[in-house]
Amino acid sequence: MSTYHSPDFPLHVEEHGDGTFTIHWDEHDPATSPLNSWAEEDFLRAITQGIEDEIFILEEEKCARK
């Protein structure tokens, strides 16, 4: 199991050996309290969008180097 924690955002992500993840946050922290109302689909959408954004940036950088 590995854990990700950002020093800039109070969110902890634990990766389990079986391919699942657990996300923890402070329910009372103003930065993360909006996550209290998120459903699983909201997290999946945010993760998917983040990956797509990162791929786009990497492709842009690759094109800029040509």
GIMOHU-V393438 format. One line per field, one symbol per residue. ss: DSSP state (H for helix, E for strand, - for the rest). burial: I if it has 24 or more other ideal C-beta (glycine too) atoms within 12 Angstrom, else O. Layout:
BEGIN
ss->???
burial->???
END
This chain:
BEGIN
ss->-EEEE-----EEEEE-----EEEEE-------HHHHH--HHHHHHHHHHHHHHHHHHHHHHHHHH-
burial->OOOOOOOOOOIOOOOOOOOOOOIOOOOOOOOOOOIOOOOOOOOOOOOOOOOOOOOOOOOOOOOOOO
END
